[in-house]
Amino acid sequence: MRDGLNPVRLQMPHPGNGEGSWATVLDYLVARFPEDAVRLREKVAGREVVDEVGRPFHEGSAFVPGALVFLYRDAPVEPRVPFEIDVLHHDEDLVVIDKPHFLASTPRGAYVVESAVVRLRRQLNLPEISPAHRLDRITAGVLVFTTRQAVRGAYQRMFAERTVTKTYEAVAQVDPNLTFPQTVRSRIIKELGTLEAQEIPGEPNSESLIDLVEVRTGADGRTLGRYELRPRTGKTHQLRLHMASLGLAICNDNFYPRFYDVAPDDYSAPLQLLARSIEFTDPLSGQRREFVSRRQLSLWADRHRSDGGRSATTLQPPVR
């Protein structure tokens, strides 16, 4: 690892099936990344491109189909996401953070350096840190990381086996015709290459418990509710879809029920969804652990402040 980034791992292709053939490893790399031709030549000359046991390639190293190549590409220049990570807990096995809205959990696509993983690797000098689960880039709240590979599997299995209790908080409109709590079940799919997940007919593969815990009417005359959401499965965008299916789309959700574009550097309207807490029995120590976010959803906090620290009108949720 270098400066928080893993090396790129490439396997040189076998000729045929539409693949070409190259005389040297460098020829292949330049053909694969033509925009980086100058830097690739510099990296090979500097003995920075290596095989699986760390032996450096040189300019004349022969192309060998199926062989592995490792190299560090230059870190992309990304605008800094102007929000900081709050570390809730740090021990030899775990780092638990309070992730801000707009910060990606893992390096991917347009967000590599500006991801929680890379920031934590750099700030805490933990090259093996890895998330035990994930949060969408635009969702804030509690996110659990393992500090080293040796313990990663045990904690990831908790999430895969659904032995973790996760509680979320959301702000959305209120429908007086709905009663709470209620359980929403549906079949959710997300096709590769598409931005949005969708609910389709069929056997449910997702389940969420949704409760309305507080209602406020602010000075602007708009009534909003604060909802507690407990997902019992972990499908992509599950809570956002289930709220939208009730006609209660989460405030500032630009995907559901209808997509609208938001500029990557527009931080003015964060999704009003927060991973409030995570609770589990530690698979290594057997200790019961709970981590709680310190963040507040901005629409709810603004509504509270605009009322001078109290709600202008506090309504009771519908009878359960």
C-alpha positions, -999 to +999 in steps of 0.1 A: +000+000+000+012+035-008-003+067+006-035+048+014-040+032-020-035-004-030-015-013-061-034-021-093-033-058-101-033-068-137-032-102-154-017-101-188-042-115-213-039-146-235-037-138-272-068-146-292-105-140-285-100-104-296-069-098-275-037-086-290-001-097-284+028-075-272+065-080-272+071-066-237+053-059-205+058-022-211+042-024-245+011-040-230+009-014-202+012+015-227-015-001-249-038-006-218-033+029-204-022+051-234-030+083-215-003+073-189+024+063-214+050+088-201+045+079-164+044+042-171+078+044-188+091+064-158+077+038-133+092+009-152+126+027-153+122+034-116+117-004-109+082+004-095+063-022-117+067-057-103+055-093-105+036-112-078+068-117-057+080-081-060+106-086-088+107-054-109+101-055-146+125-036-169+120-020-203+128-053-221+108-077-199+090-101-222+052-102-223+040-135-207+003-144-212-014-149-178+014-134-157+006-109-130+017-073-129+014-049-100+019-011-101+008+020-084-010+044-107-009+081-097-036+091-073-064+110-091-069+147-083-102+149-066-120+179-050-120+174-012-153+165+003-156+193+029-167+172+058-147+154+084-148+119+098-156+116+135-140+085+151-164+070+177-142+041+187-107+027+180-092-005+194-068-031+180-096-048+160-121-021+152-124+015+141-160+028+142-167+062+126-195+087+122-194+091+085-205+124+071-229+127+042-213+128+007-182+108+016-179+074-001-173+044+021-148+027-002-127+039-032-146+035-063-153+054-096-149+091-092-143+088-054-110+071-047-089+094-025-121+110-012-133+079+005-135+069+042-112+040+036-083+060+021-088+089+046-085+065+075-056+046+061-037+079+058-048+095+091-045+064+113-017+046+095-037+014+092-030-001+058-053-031+063-083-012+074-115-024+057-152-018+061-172-046+077-203-033+059-211-002+038-231+029+037-241+048+005-221+079-002-250+102+006-260+084+038-244+095+071-238+077+103-222+047+120-198+027+099-177-002+113-142-010+100-118-038+109-082-028+115-065-059+102-071-087+078-068-114+105-101-104+121-120-092+090-139-124+083-154-127+118-169-092+117-180-094+081-199-126+089-220-108+115-234-086+088-238-114+063-256-135+088-278-106+100-268-108+137-263-071+138-291-047+149-290-016+128-312+014+135-316+043+110-333+077+113-350+095+084-370+127+079-399+125+055-435+138+049-463+125+071-494+107+058-522+108+084-538+078+068-509+055+076-505+037+110-472+028+125-452+007+132-454-013+100-433-038+082-425-034+045-414-064+025-406-065-012-384-080-039-356-056-047-331-060-076-303-038-089-290-045-123-253-041-130-246-007-146-278+010-134-279+037-107-313+028-092-326-003-076-362-014-082-390-033-066-404-061-088-431-087-083-420-119-067-409-135-034-398-108-010-360-106-004-361-075+018-378-064+050-378-032+070-396-022+102-407+015+100-420+036+128-430+072+131-416+086+164-421+123+162-441+149+141-434+186+139-450+215+121-425+243+116-428+280+111-430+273+074-462+255+079-448+222+066-453+190+086-425+165+087-420+133+106-389+117+121-389+080+114-370+051+129-361+025+104-348-010+112-337-030+082-338-068+087-321-074+053-295-053+035-305-048-001-291-018-020-312+013-013-337-008+007-348+018+032-351+045+005-372+023-017-394+011+012-401+046+024-409+057-012-432+027-016-453+041+013-455+075-004-430+089+022-399+095+001-370+105+023-364+143+021-337+152-005-337+118-021-328+124-057-333+087-067-367+078-053-395+079-063-380+098-094-344+105-103-332+140-107-296+151-112-275+167-085-240+181-092-213+162-074-201+193-056-236+204-045-237+197-007-267+220+000-293+193+004-280+161+022-302+130+021-322+130+054-311+094+062-287+086+091-274+053+104-281+061+140-268+030+158-253-004+155-254-031+181-239-066+182-222-093+202-185-091+195-175-123+177-141-123+193-147-111+229-184-120+233-190-085+247-222-067+238-213-035+219-233-005+208-222+025+188-244+056+183-240+085+159-236+120+173-249+136+140-283+153+135-303+153+103-302+189+091-339+194+083-349+182+118-322+202+135-331+233+115-367+229+123-359+226+160-337+257+160-363+277+140-387+270+168-364+284+194-354+250+207-389+236+208-414+225+182-440+251+171-466+223+170-458+188+183-483+162+171-487+127+182-480+100+157-511+080+146-523+054+170-503+022+167 
